[in-house]
Amino acid sequence: MKSLSILGIFVADLAFFGRIPKKGETVLGDKFVVGPGGKGSNQAVAAGKAGANVNFISKIGNDDYGKMAKKIYAETNVGTKNLIVSDEHSTGVAAILLNKETGDNAISVITGAAGALTIDDINAAEDEIKNSSIFLTQLEAPINTVVHALKIAKTNNVTTILNPAPAATLDKEIFPLIDYFTPNETEASFYVNKDIVNEEDAKKSSKDLLNLGIKNVVITLGDKGIYFENKDKSHFVPSLDLGDKVIDTTGAGDAFNGAFATALCEDKSIEEALKFANAFAGISTTRIGTANSMPSRDEIDKLL
């Protein structure tokens, strides 16, 4: 099977369930859960559970949260030969406020050890990146390391995916390095300076993004679906109709990206890849947690 390399961060998710407070407000929550998280890590776990040959490039602390990371990678077949364990930095954490009625969330992240990733760390993983079929990354790791890794991948004809989360200002020279750009509607709005709430908005914004030099644009629209466009064609995939089964949307974007990268590794057509990733992400929203909510490959195959 073709291989997938993912650069990103691991953090321990500290999830608070209840109503999300307004500015200056204190509310009583309903439940508190600690689990594995971080966009890159979640995407690696999703890919592992979806059946990919995946290796995760990151840095964690030599602490209990770091042990949590290694445990879930062992359970989900995620390769860790480029996972650095640091004695100098603690593992990062994310505070997640989750509305139990709607599944909406707000998140604050402290990147910890992964925020201390360096160019030298990326160079140490160069062979892994060069020998991959697909390279996936986000914007939680230090930007200079993300850009350096994208350049290594692109120079070696590796297909690149950038999930631009959290949205951050990027130099124009970066966009031509990106084969697949996978923002959600909020992130896409940041890059085109336009509101995006539906398929028509996504269609207009995709053209602006393609004009930056990106090869393929995939905008996830939450419960409205997914919009894809490149210079040759466009495609829309409606979201799964899950009704009141949706209880936690926190890791849906990560589930989508990990599954999408897996599908590309399997040489699925873009339409098949989007359908596969859409189903994978949809099922993840019916469970509490991020990494822990990722479905198995069998579940997706049965659904499709």
C-alpha positions in Angstrom: 0.0 0.0 0.0 1.1 3.6 -0.7 2.4 5.4 2.4 1.1 8.5 4.1 3.2 10.9 6.3 1.5 13.4 8.6 3.2 16.4 10.3 1.3 17.9 13.2 0.8 18.2 16.9 -0.5 16.0 19.7 -2.3 17.6 22.6 -4.3 16.1 25.4 -7.9 17.2 24.9 -9.5 18.6 28.1 -13.2 18.6 27.2 -15.8 20.5 29.2 -19.4 19.5 28.3 -22.3 21.9 28.9 -23.4 25.3 27.5 -20.6 27.4 26.1 -20.4 30.5 28.3 -20.7 34.0 27.0 -18.0 36.6 27.7 -17.8 37.2 31.4 -20.2 34.4 32.2 -19.7 31.4 34.5 -21.7 28.3 33.8 -21.9 24.9 35.5 -20.8 22.1 33.2 -22.2 18.6 32.9 -19.1 16.4 32.3 -15.3 16.6 32.0 -13.3 14.2 29.7 -9.6 13.9 29.0 -8.5 12.2 25.8 -6.0 12.3 22.9 -6.2 15.2 20.5 -4.3 17.7 18.2 -5.3 18.1 14.6 -2.3 16.2 13.1 -2.5 13.5 15.7 -6.3 13.1 15.2 -5.7 12.9 11.4 -3.0 10.2 11.9 -5.3 8.2 14.1 -8.2 8.6 11.6 -5.9 7.4 8.8 -4.7 4.5 10.8 -8.2 3.4 11.6 -9.2 3.9 7.9 -6.5 1.5 6.9 -3.6 3.7 5.8 0.1 2.9 6.1 0.7 6.1 8.1 3.7 7.7 9.9 3.3 10.6 12.3 5.9 13.3 12.6 5.7 15.3 15.8 7.2 16.0 19.3 5.7 15.1 22.7 6.8 15.5 26.3 8.2 12.7 28.5 5.1 12.8 30.7 1.7 11.2 31.2 0.1 13.0 28.3 3.0 11.8 26.1 2.3 8.3 27.2 -1.3 8.8 26.2 -0.2 9.7 22.7 2.0 6.6 22.3 -0.8 4.4 23.6 -3.3 5.4 21.0 -0.8 5.2 18.2 0.0 1.6 19.2 -3.7 0.9 19.2 -4.4 2.4 15.8 -1.4 1.3 13.8 0.2 4.8 13.5 3.9 4.7 12.8 6.0 6.7 15.3 9.6 6.4 14.1 9.7 10.2 13.7 7.9 11.0 17.0 10.3 12.8 19.2 10.0 12.5 23.0 11.4 15.7 24.7 12.6 16.0 28.2 12.7 19.8 27.9 9.0 20.4 27.0 5.7 19.2 28.3 3.1 17.7 26.0 0.5 20.2 24.8 -3.1 20.5 25.9 -6.4 21.8 24.4 -9.3 23.2 26.4 -12.5 22.3 24.5 -15.9 23.8 25.4 -18.6 21.7 24.0 -22.3 22.4 23.8 -24.0 19.1 24.5 -27.3 20.1 22.8 -25.9 21.2 19.4 -22.4 19.7 19.3 -20.9 23.1 18.7 -17.5 23.8 20.2 -14.8 26.4 21.0 -11.2 25.4 21.5 -8.0 26.9 22.9 -4.7 25.1 22.3 -1.3 25.2 24.0 1.0 23.4 21.6 3.7 22.4 24.2 6.4 20.2 22.9 5.1 20.1 19.4 5.3 23.9 19.3 9.0 23.4 19.7 9.5 21.5 16.5 12.5 22.7 14.5 13.8 22.6 11.0 16.4 20.1 12.2 13.5 17.9 13.4 11.9 18.0 9.9 15.3 17.3 8.3 15.5 14.2 10.4 12.2 13.0 8.9 13.2 14.0 5.4 13.5 10.4 4.1 10.1 9.5 5.4 8.5 12.5 3.7 10.4 11.9 0.4 9.4 8.2 0.3 5.7 8.9 1.0 3.0 9.0 -1.6 1.0 11.6 0.3 2.1 14.2 2.8 -0.6 15.9 5.0 -0.1 18.8 7.4 -1.9 21.6 9.2 -1.0 24.9 10.7 -0.8 24.0 14.4 3.0 23.2 14.2 5.4 26.1 13.8 4.8 27.6 10.3 8.4 27.4 9.3 8.5 23.7 9.9 5.3 23.2 7.9 6.6 25.2 5.0 10.0 23.3 5.0 8.2 20.0 5.0 5.9 21.0 2.2 9.0 22.0 0.1 10.6 18.7 0.8 7.5 16.9 -0.3 6.9 19.0 -3.4 10.6 18.7 -4.5 10.2 15.0 -4.4 6.9 14.8 -6.3 5.0 13.8 -3.2 1.3 14.8 -3.3 0.7 17.4 -0.6 -2.4 18.2 1.4 -2.6 21.3 3.6 -5.5 21.5 6.1 -5.1 25.3 7.0 -6.2 25.0 10.5 -6.0 27.2 12.5 -6.2 29.8 9.7 -3.0 31.9 9.5 -1.5 34.3 7.1 0.7 32.5 4.5 3.2 33.9 2.0 2.0 33.6 -1.6 5.0 31.4 -2.4 3.4 28.6 -0.3 0.2 28.1 -2.2 1.8 26.5 -5.3 3.3 23.9 -3.0 -0.3 22.7 -2.2 -1.9 20.0 -4.2 -5.1 19.8 -2.0 -6.2 22.7 0.2 -8.8 21.5 2.7 -10.3 24.4 4.8 -13.6 24.4 6.5 -15.9 27.3 5.7 -14.5 29.6 8.4 -10.9 29.0 7.4 -11.7 29.4 3.7 -13.4 32.7 4.5 -10.1 33.9 6.1 -8.2 33.3 2.9 -10.6 34.9 0.5 -12.0 37.6 2.9 -15.6 36.6 2.1 -18.4 34.9 4.1 -19.0 31.3 3.1 -22.2 29.7 4.3 -23.4 27.5 1.4 -22.4 25.7 -1.8 -22.6 28.8 -4.0 -20.3 30.8 -1.7 -17.9 27.9 -1.7 -17.9 27.8 -5.5 -17.0 31.4 -5.8 -14.3 31.2 -3.2 -12.7 28.1 -4.7 -12.0 30.0 -7.8 -10.2 32.7 -5.8 -8.1 30.0 -4.0 -7.2 28.2 -7.3 -6.0 31.6 -8.6 -3.4 31.5 -5.8 -1.7 28.5 -7.4 -3.4 25.7 -5.4 -4.2 22.7 -7.5 -7.3 21.4 -5.8 -9.7 23.0 -3.3 -11.9 21.1 -0.9 -14.1 23.2 1.4 -15.9 21.4 4.1 -19.2 23.0 5.0 -20.2 21.2 8.1 -23.7 19.8 7.9 -24.2 21.3 4.4 -21.6 19.0 2.8 -18.3 19.3 0.9 -17.4 21.3 -2.2 -14.5 20.4 -4.5 -13.0 22.2 -7.4 -9.9 22.2 -9.6 -9.3 23.7 -13.1 -11.0 20.8 -14.8 -14.1 20.1 -12.7 -16.2 20.6 -9.6 -18.1 18.3 -7.3 -20.5 18.6 -4.4 -21.1 16.0 -1.7 -24.0 16.5 0.7 -23.4 15.6 4.3 -24.9 12.5 5.8 -28.3 13.0 7.3 -27.6 11.9 10.9 -30.3 14.0 12.6 -30.2 14.0 16.4 -27.4 11.3 16.3 -24.8 14.2 16.1 -23.4 14.8 19.5 -19.9 16.1 19.1 -18.4 17.7 15.9 -15.0 18.5 17.5 -12.9 16.1 15.4 -15.0 15.9 12.3 -12.6 18.0 10.2 -9.7 15.8 11.3 -11.6 12.7 10.6 -12.3 14.0 7.1 -8.7 14.8 6.4 -7.3 11.6 7.6 -9.8 9.5 5.7 -9.4 11.7 2.5 -5.6 11.2 2.6 -6.2 7.5 3.0 -8.5 7.3 0.0 -6.0 9.1 -2.1 -3.3 6.6 -1.0 -5.7 3.9 -2.3 -5.9 5.7 -5.7 -9.6 6.3 -5.3 -11.1 8.9 -7.7 -11.8 12.3 -6.2 -15.5 11.6 -6.1 -14.9 8.3 -4.3 -12.4 9.9 -1.9 -14.8 12.6 -1.0 -17.6 10.2 -0.4 -15.4 7.9 1.7 -14.1 10.8 3.8 -17.6 12.4 4.2 -18.9 9.1 5.6 -15.9 8.7 7.9 -16.3 12.2 9.3 -20.1 11.9 9.6 -19.9 8.8 11.8 -17.3 10.5 14.0 -19.8 13.2 15.0 -22.1 10.5 16.5 -19.6 9.8 19.3 -17.9 11.9 22.0 -14.3 12.7 21.6 -11.8 13.4 18.8 -9.3 10.6 18.3 -11.5 8.3 20.3 -14.5 9.0 18.0 -12.9 7.7 14.8 -14.7 4.8 13.2 -13.2 1.6 11.9 -12.7 0.8 8.2 -15.3 -2.0 8.5 -17.9 0.6 9.7 -17.2 2.8 6.6 -17.2 -0.1 4.1 -20.5 -1.4 5.5 -22.1 2.1 5.2 -20.9 2.6 1.7 
